[in-house]
Amino acid sequence: MATKTKPNVVLILNDDMGYSDLGCYGGEIETPHLDRLAEHGLRFSSFYNTARCSPSRASLLTGLHPHQTGIGILTYDSGPEGYAGNLNHRCVTIPQVLKANGYRTYMSGKWHVSSNLKTPTDSWPMQRGFDKFFGTIIGAGSFYDPNTLTRGNENVEHEARKPGWFYTDAISDQAVAYIDEHSRDHAGTPFFEYVAYTAPHWPLHAHDDDIARYRGRFDAGWDALREARLDKLVASGILKAHWKLTDRDPTQPPWTEAERDEEFRAWTLRCMEVYAAQVDRMDQGIGRIVAALERNGQLANTLVIFLADNGACAEDIPEDVTVDELVDKLMIARRETRSREPVHFGNDVTRMPGPENTYQSYGVAWANLSNAPFRLYKHWIHEGGISTPLIAHWPRGIDAKENGTIRHAPGYLPDIMATIVDAAGASYPSTFEGHAVDALEGQSLLSVFAKDATGEDRRPMFWEHEGNAAVRIGKWKLVKRYPRAWELYDMDADRTELHDLAAREPERVQQMSAQYEAWAKRCGVIDRAQILALMRSQGVTRAFWEKDEV
């Protein structure tokens, strides 16, 4: 059901949200606006991100693998090419491609693909194809007073001093304003808008009224809720009934044991309530964005895509990191609130999360719920680390009879660029501004929008992050948790990765690992041991953002 008029594209990415948190993916969180997009569009059951904030953003924006773009780990310089922490000139972004094909381009939210946080460089949004930008250059921070708040190329941290200012709301409001301004000043010209929320990334910051709506919502505890989520995912047709729930994370106690400590019970429930409130507030903003599209007569021919950058985050704050590192080195926190109160860092059960003077995270057990029914988290390439909800809504481009249906064909982040280029009738360049550009790695999903596919005919998909790695070919997934050995899973029989078949299928492991090694060499992936040795030689101290498991 293709349209002859170039569609607008609104690409919405959120930060550190689990596979099953949304209401339309089995969760307890109220997300009526995303649920509506799913009801009148498509949900994907087997779409994958790249396990971490910066690499996912680099891959999403360019249609390449992160190492090809210069974002091999994060935006901290880890030395060799592919790990410099900046978008390089071997890649071209979605806005650069669309702008060359007649689009206006706008961004509101988190950038996090540049190592220079204060001075505009050629890896900043305005230099990578956006006509207008509002958001943060850094990857995390206070929702009340974030560092590196920028408009265009100018620092505007003073804007956060306005009464009632809150970053999630500011991202939504600016996205709405861009749509209104575009409809007024550039009617007849298609637009691309990238909306990159920081919710629900820590710190746990939320409005009291949003938190209050979730009081009691999670009292059944993580064990019962994990089971309930799987039941809903199966009942909705997103997951198969024979895929079994993974065990509770072995480092975490049963809920019946955890709730015996009344102080801990009250605090940990509040953590999950604040997390839910963060997602809820984002959904409210998405509702305003959709309303702006409707108000301006743009919704019917706008391709709206929503997804998350990685699985839920199991980090405690601080975890092997000092306040000085958070504030001065990483620039993801402030020592004081806007009213000069001290900020209290760490998961302290005597202090409830939510207000500006706290800096906490919701921890392993709730992240295990967020990723239900899968195991592991952000950083890792097992299903809990890379599985994301993906919603596509496009009334003029997706047949109405497909509304509310589920697509089981596997896909991953490089496919987003390919899909948008295809939908826009645009041309992906081989050179850009005098630089050779790597060939697009993804496959367009437009045929999958029309009809689900088995995935057997798609090209292999590859991942690597901090030595954690995987290759998926058809139903087979070869995956490892650095520095352990390869594991092999049949995704048709065992999506939750409970039965490792590597010992039974040594030839398949050898063949798939050889394909992985060829990909890694082609894309500039460097062995993790070499990266760690280089970092040690440079005197780099590893902290909570480095997740090697011995």
C-alpha positions, 0 to 999 in steps of 0.5 A: 500500500505504497504512497506516491507522496513522500511520507514524513518520518517520526523516529522515536527512540527511548533509553534503557527500557525493557522488552516487556514494559509497555502495555502493548508488550505485556507490561503493567505500565500505562502507555495508551498512546503507544498502545494506540499506535500499535493497535492501528499499526504493527508490532514486531516481536523479534527486532533487535538493537545493539545492546548499548546507548551510543552504539545503538544510536550510531547504528540507528542513524547510519544503517551501519554497524557501530564500529564502522561509524567510530562508536565501537563502545561509547563516546569515550576515546578507546583508541583505535579507529572504530573506537574513537567515540565520534561519528566518522566520515565513513558514514552518513546519517538519516537526516543527511540522506533525507535532506539531500532528497528534499526533506526538512530535518529536526531533532529533539532529545539525546545525541550521544554520538560525539566525544566533545561535549562542549564545543560543536564539532563535525559529529554534532547534530547540526553538522550531521544533517539536522536543520534544527536541534534541541537536546543534550550531547551527553548520554545521561543526567538529571531530568530536572537540570541536565548537562550539555543542554543545547539548541542548535550549536549553543549551550542553553542550560539556563532554559532548565532553570524555568519553573516546572522544567522537566527534560522528558516534557521539554523533548516532547514539547520541542518535537510538537513545536517543530511539527507545528512550525514545519506545517506553518512555514514549510507546507508541502515539504516532507520532514524527518523528526528524530525524538530521542528520549532519555527516559527511563534511563537512570537517575530515577526522576519523575513527577509525584502525580505520575508516581502516585498512579503506580502505587501498589501496581508492583506489590506482587513482586518481581517473580509473580509479575515476570510470570504474568508478563510472559502469559500476556505476551503469549496470549497476545501472540507476540511470543510462543507458548513453548518458550519458557520463562528464564530463571530469576537472576541468580544474584537476586532473592525471591520476592517472598524473601525480599519483602520481609524487610519492610524498609527495603520493600517500600524503597524497592517498590518505589524504585519500580513505581518511579521507573514506570512513571518515567515511561508513562511521562514519555508516553504522554509526550508521544500522545502530544506528538501524535496529536500535533500530527493529527492537528496539522493533517500529517498523521496519515502520511507519517511513518512513525517508528518507536523502539528502545536503544537496548534492554533494561539496565541492571546497574546500581548507582554508584557501582565502582564509580565515584561522585567526582567521576559522575560529575566531573569526568562523565558529566552526567550529574550535578552535585547540587539541585537548581535550588542549591540542595546537595544531590544524594547519590546511590541506592540508599533505602532510607531515601525515596527516589524521584525528587531532584536531590536524588540519583538512583537506579532500580537495580537488577531484580526490576531490570530482570522483570523489564526484560521478561521473559529473557535473561541478561541486560543492557551491555550483553547480546543475549535476548535480554540485552538486545530485544526491543519492542518496535512499533510501526504506524503509517496509515497510507503505507500500511494496509488497514487490514494489517492493523494490530497485527504482529510481525515475527520476521527478525530485524535489527537497527541497520534496517531502520535507515534502509526502511526510511530510505525505501519509504522516502524514495531516497538514494543512499550515497556511495560518497558524501561531501567528498568522503567515501561512505560504507555500503548500507548494512540493513534491509528494508522492512517495507515488504514485511510491513505488507506481509510477515516473513519467516526470516529464513531468507534474510542476511545474517545479523551480527553484533559485538559490544565489549567482547559480548557477541552474536550472529543470527542466521535464520533460526540459529543464534550463536552468542557469547558472554565475554570471555566465555565460550560460544553458546548456540540456540535454536530461536524457533524452539528456544527464544529464551536461550535456556538450552545451549546446543553448542556441544551437540552442534560443533560444526554449526558453531564452527561455521557460524563463528567463522562467519562472525570472525569474517564480519568482525574483520570487515567491520573493524571489530577489535578483540576485547583483550586488545582493547582492555590492554590498550585502555590499561596502557593509557591509564584508563580506570574501568568503572560501571560502564565497562561490563566484562564478566570473568 
